[in-house]
Amino acid sequence: MGPACGAPGRRRISEFITLEVLLAGVNSYSLMLGTLVCFLAAVLQGYTGFGSALIMFPLMTVIYPPVTGIAIAAIVGSVSLWPLFPNAIRCATRREILPLLAATLLATYLGTLVLIRIDPFYIRLAIGLFVILAAILMLANIQYRGPRGTWTSIGVGVIAGFLTGSLGVPGGPILVLYFLAADTSAAEQRANLVLSTGVIITVLAAGLVLAGKLTAADALQSAIITTFAFAGMYLGAYLFLVAPVSWFRLVALIAVLAAGLSAIAAALQGAA
């Protein structure tokens, strides 16, 4: 008598989900570098309150194939921000954040449909150039001085969301320029940034997962890296209490510039 109906299928599924099979799809060298990059980026985020995406996104596209690197960075970045959501929801400026989030949800998801079809060369090049531009703007301390209102918030949400979704470009600097120029408290500004950034990269990660751009091995790496990112956040928060801020901000922006140049170099090397 042959094996019971469905038994082979159950065996194959069991073999597929074993830890050994998942680990076989993990490049230990890439995992080590990705963990180091995200840990240091999280330290920066915990210390200064900005910059993690500007380092994670370009460097993860160098370590991994661009779309995979963006997906892992988006998962790590979004999960790291989730614990901040409850307080951010309470403190956010609703008249500005609600229309922006509505626009961001749609624009980011539509952008991911573009991202999965773009040549890796253009993804790395776009991320590198944008990150360098963002660092220069922050070094120059340039601020948004234009109009504010519902339609402006929608426009900012569309631009930041679509850029992030379509090219994997961190939309954070656009949001920083917009929200930090608002005549609101620091708590409201921070809450607006946490919510808008968190929603953008969460939708980006979800879009890439739904498009089948993240394997089980990639998901395992994301979980491992996220654990170290949380540790980096706490370390950065501790350093904020004991280390001088003045020089650290400059070092952080130099690191962002270096990350952007690395992405451009990888793009040019891949095209050669």
LUMDOFI-770670 format. One record per residue (C-alpha): residue in three letters; z, x, y. Coordinates in Angstrom, 3 decimals. Example, Ala and Ser with C-alpha at 12.3 -4.5 7.8 and 13.67 -1.06 7.14 Angstrom:
2
<atom residu="ALA" up="7.800" east="12.300" north="-4.500"/>
<atom residu="SER" up="7.140" east="13.670" north="-1.060"/>
END
This chain:
272
<atom residu="MET" up="0.000" east="0.000" north="0.000"/>
<atom residu="GLY" up="-1.028" east="1.392" north="3.419"/>
<atom residu="PRO" up="1.210" east="1.903" north="6.377"/>
<atom residu="ALA" up="2.523" east="-1.140" north="8.183"/>
<atom residu="CYS" up="0.305" east="-2.633" north="10.856"/>
<atom residu="GLY" up="0.933" east="-0.945" north="14.215"/>
<atom residu="ALA" up="2.991" east="1.974" north="12.853"/>
<atom residu="PRO" up="0.436" east="4.713" north="13.750"/>
<atom residu="GLY" up="0.232" east="3.356" north="17.264"/>
<atom residu="ARG" up="3.998" east="3.495" north="17.649"/>
<atom residu="ARG" up="3.993" east="7.069" north="16.379"/>
<atom residu="ARG" up="1.349" east="8.147" north="18.851"/>
<atom residu="ILE" up="3.211" east="6.563" north="21.768"/>
<atom residu="SER" up="6.470" east="8.217" north="20.660"/>
<atom residu="GLU" up="4.765" east="11.595" north="20.429"/>
<atom residu="PHE" up="3.207" east="11.123" north="23.872"/>
<atom residu="ILE" up="6.467" east="10.494" north="25.667"/>
<atom residu="THR" up="8.482" east="13.312" north="24.082"/>
<atom residu="LEU" up="9.844" east="15.925" north="26.459"/>
<atom residu="GLU" up="7.878" east="18.649" north="24.667"/>
<atom residu="VAL" up="4.581" east="16.893" north="25.433"/>
<atom residu="LEU" up="5.543" east="16.384" north="29.077"/>
<atom residu="LEU" up="6.612" east="20.007" north="29.490"/>
<atom residu="ALA" up="3.354" east="21.167" north="27.922"/>
<atom residu="GLY" up="1.574" east="19.732" north="30.959"/>
<atom residu="VAL" up="3.813" east="21.555" north="33.422"/>
<atom residu="ASN" up="2.766" east="24.882" north="34.901"/>
<atom residu="SER" up="6.098" east="26.692" north="35.224"/>
<atom residu="TYR" up="4.791" east="29.030" north="37.946"/>
<atom residu="SER" up="3.584" east="26.100" north="40.091"/>
<atom residu="LEU" up="6.831" east="24.239" north="39.466"/>
<atom residu="MET" up="8.878" east="27.239" north="40.559"/>
<atom residu="LEU" up="6.865" east="27.724" north="43.760"/>
<atom residu="GLY" up="6.794" east="23.993" north="44.506"/>
<atom residu="THR" up="10.553" east="23.748" north="44.068"/>
<atom residu="LEU" up="11.132" east="26.718" north="46.376"/>
<atom residu="VAL" up="8.822" east="25.315" north="49.065"/>
<atom residu="CYS" up="10.375" east="21.836" north="48.996"/>
<atom residu="PHE" up="13.927" east="23.236" north="48.900"/>
<atom residu="LEU" up="13.323" east="25.383" north="51.996"/>
<atom residu="ALA" up="11.513" east="22.510" north="53.746"/>
<atom residu="ALA" up="14.481" east="20.241" north="53.002"/>
<atom residu="VAL" up="16.890" east="22.840" north="54.422"/>
<atom residu="LEU" up="14.792" east="22.805" north="57.582"/>
<atom residu="GLN" up="14.842" east="18.996" north="57.689"/>
<atom residu="GLY" up="18.600" east="18.846" north="57.181"/>
<atom residu="TYR" up="19.194" east="21.458" north="59.878"/>
<atom residu="THR" up="16.749" east="20.518" north="62.628"/>
<atom residu="GLY" up="15.844" east="16.919" north="61.738"/>
<atom residu="PHE" up="12.104" east="17.623" north="61.604"/>
<atom residu="GLY" up="9.423" east="19.714" north="59.955"/>
<atom residu="SER" up="9.796" east="19.230" north="56.205"/>
<atom residu="ALA" up="6.441" east="17.465" north="55.780"/>
<atom residu="LEU" up="4.721" east="20.040" north="58.009"/>
<atom residu="ILE" up="5.704" east="22.720" north="55.505"/>
<atom residu="MET" up="5.602" east="20.774" north="52.237"/>
<atom residu="PHE" up="2.205" east="19.139" north="52.566"/>
<atom residu="PRO" up="0.048" east="22.190" north="53.400"/>
<atom residu="LEU" up="1.801" east="24.546" north="50.973"/>
<atom residu="MET" up="1.846" east="22.044" north="48.094"/>
<atom residu="THR" up="-1.953" east="21.726" north="48.423"/>
<atom residu="VAL" up="-2.146" east="25.494" north="47.946"/>
<atom residu="ILE" up="0.133" east="25.519" north="44.891"/>
<atom residu="TYR" up="-1.434" east="22.446" north="43.230"/>
<atom residu="PRO" up="-4.825" east="20.728" north="43.394"/>
<atom residu="PRO" up="-4.729" east="19.065" north="46.850"/>
<atom residu="VAL" up="-4.346" east="15.408" north="45.840"/>
<atom residu="THR" up="-1.719" east="16.275" north="43.204"/>
<atom residu="GLY" up="0.171" east="18.451" north="45.684"/>
<atom residu="ILE" up="0.115" east="15.696" north="48.303"/>
<atom residu="ALA" up="1.330" east="13.120" north="45.764"/>
<atom residu="ILE" up="4.261" east="15.302" north="44.663"/>
<atom residu="ALA" up="5.166" east="16.178" north="48.266"/>
<atom residu="ALA" up="5.025" east="12.487" north="49.236"/>
<atom residu="ILE" up="7.314" east="11.485" north="46.370"/>
<atom residu="VAL" up="9.804" east="14.264" north="47.130"/>
<atom residu="GLY" up="9.755" east="13.529" north="50.856"/>
<atom residu="SER" up="10.065" east="9.761" north="50.539"/>
<atom residu="VAL" up="12.851" east="9.766" north="47.947"/>
<atom residu="SER" up="14.778" east="12.297" north="50.046"/>
<atom residu="LEU" up="14.656" east="9.874" north="53.006"/>
<atom residu="TRP" up="15.624" east="6.689" north="51.141"/>
<atom residu="PRO" up="19.408" east="7.266" north="51.474"/>
<atom residu="LEU" up="18.912" east="7.241" north="55.264"/>
<atom residu="PHE" up="17.153" east="3.851" north="55.293"/>
<atom residu="PRO" up="20.192" east="1.492" north="55.469"/>
<atom residu="ASN" up="21.557" east="3.077" north="58.637"/>
<atom residu="ALA" up="18.059" east="3.428" north="60.097"/>
<atom residu="ILE" up="17.368" east="-0.287" north="59.582"/>
<atom residu="ARG" up="20.531" east="-1.120" north="61.527"/>
<atom residu="CYS" up="19.775" east="1.239" north="64.432"/>
<atom residu="ALA" up="15.983" east="0.937" north="64.782"/>
<atom residu="THR" up="14.302" east="-0.501" north="67.893"/>
<atom residu="ARG" up="12.809" east="-3.607" north="66.304"/>
<atom residu="ARG" up="10.362" east="-4.491" north="69.075"/>
<atom residu="GLU" up="8.607" east="-1.148" north="68.542"/>
<atom residu="ILE" up="9.184" east="-0.354" north="64.882"/>
<atom residu="LEU" up="8.157" east="-3.702" north="63.342"/>
<atom residu="PRO" up="4.543" east="-3.828" north="64.643"/>
<atom residu="LEU" up="4.178" east="-0.104" north="63.958"/>
<atom residu="LEU" up="5.345" east="-0.479" north="60.345"/>
<atom residu="ALA" up="3.025" east="-3.440" north="59.759"/>
<atom residu="ALA" up="0.047" east="-1.398" north="60.967"/>
<atom residu="THR" up="1.196" east="1.661" north="59.058"/>
<atom residu="LEU" up="1.445" east="-0.145" north="55.710"/>
<atom residu="LEU" up="-2.198" east="-1.215" north="55.788"/>
<atom residu="ALA" up="-3.627" east="1.909" north="57.429"/>
<atom residu="THR" up="-1.889" east="4.319" north="55.050"/>
<atom residu="TYR" up="-2.979" east="2.442" north="51.931"/>
<atom residu="LEU" up="-6.589" east="2.180" north="53.118"/>
<atom residu="GLY" up="-6.442" east="5.880" north="53.914"/>
<atom residu="THR" up="-5.461" east="6.764" north="50.344"/>
<atom residu="LEU" up="-8.685" east="5.131" north="49.135"/>
<atom residu="VAL" up="-10.503" east="7.718" north="51.245"/>
<atom residu="LEU" up="-8.275" east="10.632" north="50.220"/>
<atom residu="ILE" up="-9.019" east="10.353" north="46.494"/>
<atom residu="ARG" up="-12.740" east="10.764" north="47.231"/>
<atom residu="ILE" up="-12.637" east="13.735" north="49.629"/>
<atom residu="ASP" up="-13.540" east="17.287" north="48.631"/>
<atom residu="PRO" up="-10.412" east="19.510" north="48.279"/>
<atom residu="PHE" up="-11.890" east="21.943" north="50.831"/>
<atom residu="TYR" up="-11.740" east="19.346" north="53.606"/>
<atom residu="ILE" up="-8.238" east="18.189" north="52.631"/>
<atom residu="ARG" up="-6.787" east="21.698" north="52.865"/>
<atom residu="LEU" up="-8.720" east="22.480" north="56.040"/>
<atom residu="ALA" up="-7.677" east="19.248" north="57.777"/>
<atom residu="ILE" up="-4.011" east="19.674" north="56.852"/>
<atom residu="GLY" up="-3.985" east="23.298" north="57.965"/>
<atom residu="LEU" up="-5.629" east="22.608" north="61.336"/>
<atom residu="PHE" up="-3.448" east="19.575" north="62.074"/>
<atom residu="VAL" up="-0.216" east="21.351" north="61.166"/>
<atom residu="ILE" up="-1.091" east="24.283" north="63.433"/>
<atom residu="LEU" up="-1.916" east="21.879" north="66.281"/>
<atom residu="ALA" up="1.368" east="20.040" north="65.732"/>
<atom residu="ALA" up="3.349" east="23.283" north="65.842"/>
<atom residu="ILE" up="1.638" east="24.327" north="69.068"/>
<atom residu="LEU" up="2.411" east="20.950" north="70.665"/>
<atom residu="MET" up="6.067" east="21.232" north="69.671"/>
<atom residu="LEU" up="6.280" east="24.816" north="70.922"/>
<atom residu="ALA" up="4.846" east="23.649" north="74.257"/>
<atom residu="ASN" up="7.349" east="20.748" north="74.278"/>
<atom residu="ILE" up="4.572" east="18.269" north="75.113"/>
<atom residu="GLN" up="5.700" east="14.614" north="75.254"/>
<atom residu="TYR" up="3.925" east="11.261" north="75.299"/>
<atom residu="ARG" up="3.889" east="9.703" north="78.779"/>
<atom residu="GLY" up="1.526" east="6.765" north="78.217"/>
<atom residu="PRO" up="2.131" east="3.014" north="77.989"/>
<atom residu="ARG" up="4.453" east="1.374" north="75.478"/>
<atom residu="GLY" up="4.404" east="-2.060" north="73.885"/>
<atom residu="THR" up="3.342" east="-3.975" north="70.789"/>
<atom residu="TRP" up="-0.311" east="-2.953" north="70.854"/>
<atom residu="THR" up="0.550" east="0.669" north="71.562"/>
<atom residu="SER" up="2.946" east="0.662" north="68.597"/>
<atom residu="ILE" up="0.234" east="-0.835" north="66.397"/>
<atom residu="GLY" up="-2.225" east="1.824" north="67.547"/>
<atom residu="VAL" up="0.219" east="4.651" north="66.841"/>
<atom residu="GLY" up="0.934" east="3.165" north="63.399"/>
<atom residu="VAL" up="-2.778" east="2.941" north="62.571"/>
<atom residu="ILE" up="-3.480" east="6.526" north="63.673"/>
<atom residu="ALA" up="-0.459" east="8.080" north="61.950"/>
<atom residu="GLY" up="-0.894" east="6.003" north="58.801"/>
<atom residu="PHE" up="-4.623" east="6.512" north="58.384"/>
<atom residu="LEU" up="-4.450" east="10.246" north="59.076"/>
<atom residu="THR" up="-1.680" east="10.624" north="56.510"/>
<atom residu="GLY" up="-3.386" east="8.425" north="53.947"/>
<atom residu="SER" up="-6.946" east="9.716" north="54.280"/>
<atom residu="LEU" up="-6.395" east="13.447" north="54.726"/>
<atom residu="GLY" up="-2.829" east="14.001" north="53.563"/>
<atom residu="VAL" up="-2.058" east="15.094" north="57.126"/>
<atom residu="PRO" up="1.638" east="14.595" north="57.955"/>
<atom residu="GLY" up="1.711" east="11.831" north="60.578"/>
<atom residu="GLY" up="5.222" east="12.784" north="61.650"/>
<atom residu="PRO" up="4.254" east="14.756" north="64.790"/>
<atom residu="ILE" up="2.410" east="11.730" north="66.190"/>
<atom residu="LEU" up="5.470" east="9.575" north="65.575"/>
<atom residu="VAL" up="7.760" east="12.246" north="67.061"/>
<atom residu="LEU" up="5.703" east="12.406" north="70.275"/>
<atom residu="TYR" up="5.765" east="8.618" north="70.574"/>
<atom residu="PHE" up="9.360" east="7.777" north="69.699"/>
<atom residu="LEU" up="11.098" east="10.707" north="71.407"/>
<atom residu="ALA" up="9.484" east="9.694" north="74.696"/>
<atom residu="ALA" up="11.066" east="6.226" north="74.503"/>
<atom residu="ASP" up="13.906" east="5.305" north="76.829"/>
<atom residu="THR" up="16.290" east="4.651" north="73.940"/>
<atom residu="SER" up="19.342" east="6.331" north="72.461"/>
<atom residu="ALA" up="19.077" east="9.341" north="70.179"/>
<atom residu="ALA" up="20.351" east="7.178" north="67.304"/>
<atom residu="GLU" up="17.527" east="4.663" north="67.824"/>
<atom residu="GLN" up="14.922" east="7.412" north="68.093"/>
<atom residu="ARG" up="16.104" east="9.025" north="64.872"/>
<atom residu="ALA" up="16.191" east="5.651" north="63.094"/>
<atom residu="ASN" up="12.637" east="4.854" north="64.208"/>
<atom residu="LEU" up="11.425" east="8.224" north="62.934"/>
<atom residu="VAL" up="13.206" east="7.886" north="59.589"/>
<atom residu="LEU" up="11.787" east="4.418" north="58.942"/>
<atom residu="SER" up="8.229" east="5.106" north="60.088"/>
<atom residu="THR" up="7.958" east="8.470" north="58.330"/>
<atom residu="GLY" up="9.611" east="7.153" north="55.193"/>
<atom residu="VAL" up="7.310" east="4.141" north="54.979"/>
<atom residu="ILE" up="4.162" east="6.207" north="55.526"/>
<atom residu="ILE" up="4.856" east="8.755" north="52.799"/>
<atom residu="THR" up="6.227" east="6.110" north="50.418"/>
<atom residu="VAL" up="3.015" east="4.088" north="50.742"/>
<atom residu="LEU" up="0.996" east="7.287" north="50.371"/>
<atom residu="ALA" up="2.825" east="8.170" north="47.157"/>
<atom residu="ALA" up="2.498" east="4.625" north="45.804"/>
<atom residu="GLY" up="-1.214" east="4.515" north="46.605"/>
<atom residu="LEU" up="-1.905" east="7.760" north="44.762"/>
<atom residu="VAL" up="0.175" east="6.642" north="41.768"/>
<atom residu="LEU" up="-1.709" east="3.326" north="41.607"/>
<atom residu="ALA" up="-4.991" east="5.250" north="41.806"/>
<atom residu="GLY" up="-3.956" east="7.213" north="38.711"/>
<atom residu="LYS" up="-3.659" east="10.543" north="40.523"/>
<atom residu="LEU" up="-0.229" east="11.401" north="39.123"/>
<atom residu="THR" up="0.232" east="12.286" north="35.453"/>
<atom residu="ALA" up="3.478" east="11.990" north="33.500"/>
<atom residu="ALA" up="3.895" east="15.769" north="33.806"/>
<atom residu="ASP" up="3.421" east="15.522" north="37.591"/>
<atom residu="ALA" up="6.065" east="12.779" north="37.740"/>
<atom residu="LEU" up="8.476" east="15.010" north="35.814"/>
<atom residu="GLN" up="7.865" east="17.853" north="38.261"/>
<atom residu="SER" up="8.446" east="15.465" north="41.181"/>
<atom residu="ALA" up="11.817" east="14.467" north="39.728"/>
<atom residu="ILE" up="12.878" east="18.099" north="39.229"/>
<atom residu="ILE" up="11.756" east="19.147" north="42.705"/>
<atom residu="THR" up="13.441" east="16.133" north="44.333"/>
<atom residu="THR" up="16.789" east="17.199" north="42.879"/>
<atom residu="PHE" up="16.518" east="20.567" north="44.626"/>
<atom residu="ALA" up="15.261" east="18.904" north="47.813"/>
<atom residu="PHE" up="18.448" east="16.846" north="47.984"/>
<atom residu="ALA" up="20.459" east="20.064" north="47.657"/>
<atom residu="GLY" up="18.389" east="21.602" north="50.443"/>
<atom residu="MET" up="19.100" east="18.639" north="52.719"/>
<atom residu="TYR" up="22.844" east="19.041" north="52.246"/>
<atom residu="LEU" up="22.632" east="22.795" north="52.795"/>
<atom residu="GLY" up="20.671" east="22.280" north="56.002"/>
<atom residu="ALA" up="23.238" east="19.774" north="57.260"/>
<atom residu="TYR" up="25.992" east="22.317" north="56.557"/>
<atom residu="LEU" up="24.105" east="25.121" north="58.332"/>
<atom residu="PHE" up="23.799" east="22.871" north="61.378"/>
<atom residu="LEU" up="27.591" east="23.061" north="61.702"/>
<atom residu="VAL" up="27.890" east="26.844" north="61.396"/>
<atom residu="ALA" up="24.607" east="28.480" north="62.552"/>
<atom residu="PRO" up="23.050" east="28.696" north="66.043"/>
<atom residu="VAL" up="20.301" east="26.167" north="66.756"/>
<atom residu="SER" up="18.415" east="28.111" north="69.428"/>
<atom residu="TRP" up="16.747" east="30.704" north="67.199"/>
<atom residu="PHE" up="16.416" east="28.480" north="64.140"/>
<atom residu="ARG" up="14.019" east="26.062" north="65.864"/>
<atom residu="LEU" up="11.668" east="28.933" north="66.713"/>
<atom residu="VAL" up="11.813" east="30.263" north="63.154"/>
<atom residu="ALA" up="11.066" east="26.749" north="61.865"/>
<atom residu="LEU" up="7.976" east="26.382" north="64.051"/>
<atom residu="ILE" up="6.737" east="29.829" north="62.994"/>
<atom residu="ALA" up="7.146" east="28.722" north="59.365"/>
<atom residu="VAL" up="5.101" east="25.590" north="60.131"/>
<atom residu="LEU" up="2.333" east="27.735" north="61.651"/>
<atom residu="ALA" up="2.348" east="29.980" north="58.584"/>
<atom residu="ALA" up="2.089" east="26.944" north="56.278"/>
<atom residu="GLY" up="-0.918" east="25.659" north="58.213"/>
<atom residu="LEU" up="-2.651" east="29.041" north="58.085"/>
<atom residu="SER" up="-1.995" east="29.217" north="54.330"/>
<atom residu="ALA" up="-3.734" east="25.880" north="53.775"/>
<atom residu="ILE" up="-6.747" east="27.005" north="55.824"/>
<atom residu="ALA" up="-6.912" east="30.310" north="53.940"/>
<atom residu="ALA" up="-6.802" east="28.461" north="50.608"/>
<atom residu="ALA" up="-9.600" east="26.139" north="51.756"/>
<atom residu="LEU" up="-11.824" east="29.053" north="52.831"/>
<atom residu="GLN" up="-11.066" east="30.979" north="49.642"/>
<atom residu="GLY" up="-11.969" east="27.946" north="47.528"/>
<atom residu="ALA" up="-15.233" east="27.503" north="49.413"/>
<atom residu="ALA" up="-16.207" east="31.183" north="49.045"/>
END
